Amino acid sequence: CPVSAAHSSSFTHTPNHTREFIVNRELHMKRMSGNGNVGQNTILEKTHEFFQMCDIENKGFITRRDMQRLNSELPLSAEELENVFDTLDSDNNGYLTLEEFSSGFSSFLFGNTIAEEEVMGEKNSLPEVLYQTHTEEGLVKAEEDEEEKHFCMLMESLGANNVFEDPAEVRSLWAQLRRDEPHLLSNFEDFLGRVTSQIREANQEKREMESALKRKAATHDNEIQRLYEEMEQQIKSEKERIVLQDYERFLSRSQDLELQLSRKEKALEQLFQKQKRVTLGLSISYLLLID
């Protein structure tokens, strides 16, 4: 299902869930107060140790940001640690003193009475409350997985797996209606079905238009190519015609020149013969005069 995994984190523990958990732990402490103060010194030491982890600057108080340093020590998210801080900060001054932190945080973490032998054997282990937190987180995770499964089945039945650009938003709205307004869920799913159908039809029309534009572009390119080839052929034919005309004129001019040259050669030959006869006549006349 194409829903972002990061979006599902919005369904984890809420501030109301954490406050309710703290209240339950305090009620449980009151019920168990009759069993004595076994392990109270160890509880106090552990609470001070947590306070020192937060107050590394030795200011004598801790802020909301300082408390986030327990994120690696306790199985609580950053949001849950902020909720714990808000609960302990009864005077809303934005910081906790050691006394405020010890009285409230020890109740939150160590509500169950710890047996003395458990304290001696596992001094650094966390009590049952932390395991209870893990269990609750597991239940929430299972609920989220089941919700995710139902949503994926819905999207698949509608054929909408690849339709919406941001399916995480659709899933968020669907999940909110499923939890808060279940009577509106069927209307929303019908609406999703209609929207999905319209989007798919619009996408189909878009693909058809793109295909038509591609065919038109291809036809246009072919027509341009045909006109170009015809123009090239016309230019080639015109060049050949001009060359042929020039060659014909050259041949005609050559023939005229040859004819003129032939006529001049004949005239020259006649003049030469005439000159020869005149020279011969003059020679005969000269000989006769001598005799």
C-alpha positions as CSV (number, residue, x, y, z in Angstrom):
1,C,0.0,0.0,0.0
2,P,1.6,3.3,-1.0
3,V,1.1,5.1,2.3
4,S,4.2,6.6,3.8
5,A,5.4,4.7,6.9
6,A,6.4,8.0,8.6
7,H,2.7,9.1,8.6
8,S,1.6,6.2,10.7
9,S,3.6,7.6,13.6
10,S,0.8,10.1,14.1
11,F,-1.2,7.3,15.7
12,T,1.3,6.6,18.6
13,H,0.9,7.7,22.2
14,T,-1.0,11.0,22.7
15,P,-0.6,13.5,25.6
16,N,-3.9,12.2,27.1
17,H,-2.6,8.6,27.0
18,T,0.6,9.6,28.9
19,R,-1.3,11.6,31.5
20,E,-3.8,8.8,32.0
21,F,-0.8,6.4,32.4
22,I,0.7,8.6,35.1
23,V,-2.6,9.0,37.0
24,N,-3.0,5.2,37.0
25,R,0.5,4.8,38.4
26,E,-0.2,7.3,41.2
27,L,-3.5,5.5,42.1
28,H,-1.6,2.2,42.1
29,M,1.0,3.7,44.5
30,K,-1.8,4.7,46.9
31,R,-3.2,1.2,46.9
32,M,0.3,-0.3,47.5
33,S,1.3,2.3,50.2
34,G,0.3,-0.1,53.0
35,N,3.0,-2.6,52.1
36,G,5.8,-0.4,53.6
37,N,8.7,1.5,52.1
38,V,10.8,-1.3,50.7
39,G,13.4,-0.1,48.3
40,Q,12.6,3.6,48.8
41,N,16.2,4.6,49.2
42,T,17.1,2.9,45.9
43,I,14.2,4.5,44.2
44,L,15.3,7.9,45.4
45,E,18.9,7.2,44.3
46,K,17.7,6.2,40.9
47,T,15.6,9.3,40.6
48,H,18.5,11.5,41.5
49,E,20.6,9.7,39.0
50,F,18.1,10.5,36.3
51,F,18.0,14.1,37.4
52,Q,21.8,14.4,37.2
53,M,21.7,12.9,33.6
54,C,19.4,15.8,32.7
55,D,21.2,18.5,34.7
56,I,24.7,18.0,33.3
57,E,25.5,21.7,33.9
58,N,24.6,21.4,37.6
59,K,22.1,24.3,37.4
60,G,20.0,22.8,40.2
61,F,16.9,22.5,37.9
62,I,16.1,21.0,34.5
63,T,14.2,22.4,31.5
64,R,12.0,20.6,28.9
65,R,15.0,20.3,26.6
66,D,17.2,18.8,29.4
67,M,14.7,16.1,30.0
68,Q,15.1,14.8,26.5
69,R,18.5,13.4,27.6
70,L,16.5,10.5,29.2
71,N,15.4,9.4,25.7
72,S,18.2,6.9,25.5
73,E,17.7,5.7,29.1
74,L,13.9,5.1,29.1
75,P,11.6,3.4,26.5
76,L,9.7,6.7,26.1
77,S,9.5,8.9,23.0
78,A,10.5,12.5,22.9
79,E,6.8,13.5,22.8
80,E,6.0,11.3,25.9
81,L,8.9,12.8,27.8
82,E,7.5,16.2,27.1
83,N,4.1,15.0,28.4
84,V,5.8,13.8,31.6
85,F,7.5,17.2,32.0
86,D,4.2,19.0,31.6
87,T,2.6,16.8,34.2
88,L,5.4,17.3,36.7
89,D,5.6,21.0,36.1
90,S,2.5,21.8,38.2
91,D,3.3,25.5,38.6
92,N,3.9,25.9,34.9
93,N,7.2,27.8,35.3
94,G,9.0,25.9,32.6
95,Y,11.5,24.1,34.8
96,L,11.7,21.4,37.5
97,T,13.7,21.5,40.7
98,L,15.2,18.3,42.2
99,E,12.3,18.1,44.7
100,E,9.6,18.4,42.0
101,F,11.4,15.9,39.8
102,S,11.9,13.4,42.6
103,S,8.4,13.5,44.0
104,G,6.7,13.2,40.6
105,F,9.1,11.2,38.5
106,S,9.7,8.5,41.1
107,S,5.9,8.0,41.3
108,F,5.8,7.8,37.5
109,L,8.6,5.3,37.1
110,F,8.5,3.3,40.3
111,G,4.8,3.0,41.2
112,N,5.1,-0.7,41.9
113,T,6.7,-1.7,45.2
114,I,10.1,-3.2,44.5
115,A,11.1,-6.2,46.5
116,E,14.3,-5.8,48.4
117,E,16.0,-8.8,46.9
118,E,15.2,-7.5,43.4
119,V,16.9,-4.2,44.4
120,M,20.0,-6.0,45.6
121,G,20.1,-8.3,42.6
122,E,19.3,-5.9,39.8
123,K,19.9,-2.4,41.0
124,N,20.0,-0.9,37.6
125,S,17.0,-2.7,36.0
126,L,13.8,-0.8,35.3
127,P,10.6,-2.0,37.1
128,E,7.3,-3.3,35.7
129,V,6.1,0.1,34.6
130,L,8.6,0.2,31.7
131,Y,7.5,-3.3,30.5
132,Q,3.9,-2.2,30.7
133,T,4.8,0.7,28.5
134,H,6.3,-1.8,25.9
135,T,3.1,-3.8,26.1
136,E,0.9,-0.8,25.5
137,E,3.1,0.2,22.6
138,G,2.8,-3.3,21.1
139,L,-1.0,-3.1,21.3
140,V,-1.0,0.3,19.6
141,K,1.3,-1.0,16.9
142,A,-1.0,-4.1,16.3
143,E,-4.0,-1.7,16.1
144,E,-2.1,0.4,13.6
145,D,-1.1,-2.6,11.5
146,E,-4.7,-3.8,11.4
147,E,-5.9,-0.3,10.4
148,E,-3.2,-0.2,7.7
149,K,-4.4,-3.6,6.4
150,H,-8.0,-2.4,6.1
151,F,-7.0,0.8,4.4
152,C,-4.8,-1.1,1.9
153,M,-7.7,-3.5,1.1
154,L,-10.0,-0.6,0.6
155,M,-7.6,1.2,-1.8
156,E,-7.0,-2.0,-3.7
157,S,-10.7,-2.7,-4.1
158,L,-11.2,0.8,-5.4
159,G,-8.3,0.5,-7.8
160,A,-6.8,3.6,-6.2
161,N,-3.3,2.4,-5.2
162,N,-1.6,4.6,-7.8
163,V,-4.2,7.3,-8.2
164,F,-3.6,9.8,-5.4
165,E,-0.4,11.9,-5.3
166,D,-0.4,11.8,-1.5
167,P,-2.2,8.7,-0.2
168,A,-1.0,9.5,3.3
169,E,-3.4,12.4,3.6
170,V,-6.3,10.2,2.5
171,R,-5.3,7.5,5.0
172,S,-5.1,10.1,7.8
173,L,-8.6,11.4,7.1
174,W,-10.0,7.8,6.7
175,A,-8.4,6.7,10.0
176,Q,-9.8,9.8,11.8
177,L,-13.3,9.2,10.5
178,R,-13.0,5.5,11.4
179,R,-12.1,6.4,15.0
180,D,-14.2,9.5,15.6
181,E,-17.1,9.4,13.1
182,P,-17.6,5.8,12.1
183,H,-21.1,6.6,10.8
184,L,-19.6,8.8,8.1
185,L,-17.0,6.2,7.0
186,S,-19.2,4.6,4.4
187,N,-20.0,8.0,2.8
188,F,-16.4,8.8,2.7
189,E,-15.5,5.5,1.1
190,D,-18.2,6.0,-1.5
191,F,-16.8,9.5,-2.2
192,L,-13.3,8.0,-2.6
193,G,-14.7,5.5,-5.1
194,R,-16.3,8.3,-7.2
195,V,-13.2,10.5,-7.0
196,T,-11.0,7.5,-7.9
197,S,-13.2,6.8,-11.0
198,Q,-13.1,10.4,-12.1
199,I,-9.4,10.6,-11.7
200,R,-8.8,7.4,-13.6
201,E,-11.1,8.7,-16.4
202,A,-9.2,12.0,-16.5
203,N,-5.9,10.2,-16.6
204,Q,-7.2,8.0,-19.5
205,E,-8.3,11.2,-21.4
206,K,-4.9,12.7,-20.7
207,R,-3.1,9.7,-22.1
208,E,-5.4,9.7,-25.2
209,M,-4.7,13.4,-25.8
210,E,-1.0,12.9,-25.4
211,S,-1.1,10.0,-27.8
212,A,-3.1,12.1,-30.3
213,L,-0.6,15.0,-30.0
214,K,2.3,12.6,-30.5
215,R,0.6,11.2,-33.7
216,K,-0.1,14.7,-34.9
217,A,3.5,15.8,-34.3
218,A,4.8,12.7,-36.1
219,T,2.5,13.5,-39.1
220,H,3.6,17.1,-39.1
221,D,7.3,16.0,-39.1
222,N,6.6,13.6,-42.0
223,E,4.9,16.3,-44.0
224,I,7.8,18.7,-43.4
225,Q,10.3,16.0,-44.5
226,R,8.2,15.3,-47.6
227,L,8.2,19.0,-48.6
228,Y,11.9,19.3,-47.9
229,E,12.7,16.3,-50.2
230,E,10.4,17.8,-52.9
231,M,12.2,21.1,-52.7
232,E,15.6,19.4,-52.9
233,Q,14.5,17.5,-56.0
234,Q,13.2,20.7,-57.6
235,I,16.5,22.5,-56.9
236,K,18.4,19.6,-58.3
237,S,16.3,19.5,-61.5
238,E,16.7,23.2,-62.0
239,K,20.4,23.0,-61.6
240,E,20.6,20.2,-64.2
241,R,18.4,22.2,-66.6
242,I,20.6,25.2,-66.3
243,V,23.8,23.1,-66.8
244,L,22.2,21.5,-69.8
245,Q,21.3,24.9,-71.3
246,D,24.8,26.2,-70.7
247,Y,26.3,23.2,-72.4
248,E,24.0,23.5,-75.4
249,R,25.0,27.2,-75.8
250,F,28.6,26.2,-75.5
251,L,28.3,23.6,-78.2
252,S,26.5,26.1,-80.5
253,R,29.1,28.8,-79.9
254,S,31.9,26.3,-80.5
255,Q,30.4,25.2,-83.8
256,D,30.0,28.9,-84.9
257,L,33.7,29.5,-84.1
258,E,34.8,26.4,-86.0
259,L,32.8,27.5,-89.0
260,Q,34.2,31.0,-88.9
261,L,37.7,29.6,-88.5
262,S,37.2,27.3,-91.5
263,R,36.0,30.2,-93.7
264,K,39.0,32.3,-92.8
265,E,41.4,29.4,-93.5
266,K,39.9,29.0,-97.0
267,A,40.2,32.8,-97.6
268,L,43.8,32.7,-96.5
269,E,44.5,29.8,-98.8
270,Q,43.0,31.6,-101.7
271,L,45.1,34.7,-100.9
272,F,48.2,32.5,-100.7
273,Q,47.5,30.9,-104.1
274,K,46.8,34.2,-105.6
275,Q,50.1,35.6,-104.2
276,K,51.9,32.5,-105.5
277,R,50.5,33.1,-109.0
278,V,51.5,36.7,-108.9
279,T,55.0,35.9,-107.8
280,L,55.3,33.3,-110.6
281,G,54.1,35.8,-113.2
282,L,56.6,38.4,-112.0
283,S,59.4,35.9,-112.2
284,I,58.6,35.0,-115.7
285,S,58.3,38.6,-116.7
286,Y,61.7,39.4,-115.2
287,L,63.3,36.5,-117.1
288,L,61.9,37.6,-120.4
289,L,63.2,41.1,-119.9
290,I,66.7,39.8,-119.3
291,D,66.7,37.7,-122.5
